[in-house]
Amino acid sequence: MHNSRRDFLRNSALAGLALSMPFKNELMAMAGSSNSFGIQLWTVKEALAKDPLAVLKHLSQSGYKKIESFEGEKGIFWGMKNTEFKKYMDELGMNIVSAHCDNTKEFDRKAAEAAEIGMKYLICPYKGPQKSLDNFKKFADEFNACGEIAKKHGIRFAYHNHDYSFVPMDGVVPQDLMMNNTNPATVDFEMDIYWTVAAGVDPVAYMDKHPNRFKLVHVKDLVKTKDGHESCIIGKGTIDYKSLLPKVAKRGVQHMIVEQEAYTGTTELDAAKADAAYLKTLKW
């Protein structure tokens, strides 16, 4: 009770100052306004393919401030030019910070287009299970090359994990191999917390093992099923994001990105709205 009262008085004082001082936005943030969070558009992929403008507006109205796109049949910018997409984002009060893409095709062009509109990251989303550690070594070389191209354009390259990269091969964890053989100056990582937990790995402990390498996370909850597990509305599953997000935020993570891939009893758009509503209740 004492802490709540103290926080209330502190926030009220800061909010009052914000009304009369030039640093209004900064002080309002200090006063405990909601942390900004984003959404991976894969969460609403079917609806997005039918009407991207309406879906993006829905996400904005749901409270998302950041967008992470992915490369579909209509490209990263969903049939729009990069500058057109950016203009629409501006109108909605959102910012496209990153995108998953095929980093093996026309990556220089994609990096240039991303940089032109102020994006921060292009991300490799998937490589799949491999039969040899040598393949993961080749991926590390590939990521380093992409990192250099991204650096040339003033952005960053990252890799997004699934569970397969945590499965040891010949006594070596492929995820470790890729992290140890990529250049920290040019290559970052996006931790999918769902897949990390599904692999039996503690997300915080793994971040501590590779400090300052994870700049983005996928906030995706996990529920067990008769066939294994699937994603669900955040807050309805087994991952304690209330305690987890403040911990990862202290470990260099800059972007919290919602993702959901299963929709039992709901729709893509309703799930995205519910995910946002839960994130608004958390602090980090």
Summary of the structure (lengths in Angstrom):
residues: 284
radius of gyration: 19.5
end to end distance: 20.5
largest distance: 63.0
contacts: 899
relative contact order: 0.12
helix: 47%
strand: 19%
